[in-house]
Amino acid sequence: MIASKTINKIELDINNIRLDFPILSKKINGKQLIYFDNGSTAQKPKRVIKAIAEYYENQNSNIHRGVHSLSQEITVAYENARINVQKHLNAKHAHEIIFTKGTTDAINLVASIFGKNRISRGDEVLISAMEHHSNILPWQQICLEKGAVLKVIPINDDGELIMSEYKKLLTEKTKIVSVSHVSNTLGTINPVEEIIKLAHEKNIPVLIDGAQAIAHKSVDVTLMDCDFYCFSGHKLFGPTGIGVLYAKEALLNSLPPYQVGGGTIKTVTFEKTVFADLPFKFEAGTPHIEGAIGLAAAIDYVNAVGLNNITNYEEGLLAHASFELEKIEGVKIIGKAKHKASVISFIVEGLHTLDIGIILDQQGIAVRTGHHCTQPLMARFAIDGTVRVSFAFYNTKEEIDFFIKGLIKAIQMLK
Ligand code: PMP
């Protein structure tokens, strides 16, 4: 399943890779499934499915609190999963990796603990115009609660952050910057290193929402020097309900727990609690054990394919699909940033995105339509929604060609 030969962009051994994903052979409405909704959630390789089945068949037990062998075995597996994530992100310490329910949960965690402790009346939180609702609402709510102000970095017509405006928005009032690594709607890859460097010059911490980056490129939190980085397991070919918050050790140590209860303590009396060390202080209750096991299997799988191979291969898919889409009369791509991941949003003049999605589905092609949880971004482009195709490394040029034909058919039917 590793890269076989090189033509311009890396060519992956797609036939074998596709065999690793059982769902890809499924028929939808009598047609071969073409799955272009990877930005919503990615499909799972057998390795992940087997790891989860193996957990329930052979390892099921609760972690951290048992002397018996099963409990000890699964505790080791769970903590090894954490080490796997640490290595994948190149974090300095495993205890800087907090398992969460997903990206939304991770951002809520940070907005809650950071917001309660570091944000006061008149302070500012800086996000961008292309953020997912999950990176808007937690900040909006904490700003409302604290009397702080939510500020927004504007974007240009190509869907890129206007960095000169960003610089102006960084002031002594800014308490945190929270922006996406890759936009789920536009595909824009934001210049996160520069964003972080500029914020750090003013001692402002930065959270990077990596939900859409993690499946497409290698992420090095130490090199990037972000203060917080989060992602969801299900977008990285792993299970739903598990995600990751990476945060710098010193920050985590200086902040109080998010939720409290079993697993978060050293000692408890009715008068007083001494909280556990990292990372347990932030993981209340029985965690999503099989989620962590499945996520570790997904990371192993992705690494076997090779993230650089994935990035290069997907660049080829992106270029091909963009080129073919632009040839269709009435199609307008929303988001033409110079640096993009394999996500394309488009509208078709005079047609409703939902109708296009339904007709494509009849042909077995799964795309996403609507606002993609980015309503303010839709408002920025003065549109209601887009059709979004988002590719993974198991997608092919042939699938794109089939989709293009399907789209032309849909347009003819609807006009
Ligand atoms: N941020 C971005 C950029 C996303 O694309 C998504 C999911 N579409 C989220 C946050 C939220 O992720 P989750 O639903 O897995 O918590």
Boltz pocket constraint, residues with backbone or C-beta under 6 A from the ligand:
constraints:
  - pocket:
      binder: B
      contacts: [[A, 39], [A, 40], [A, 101], [A, 102], [A, 103], [A, 104], [A, 105], [A, 132], [A, 134], [A, 135], [A, 180], [A, 182], [A, 183], [A, 184], [A, 209], [A, 211], [A, 212], [A, 232], [A, 372], [A, 373]]
      max_distance: 6.0
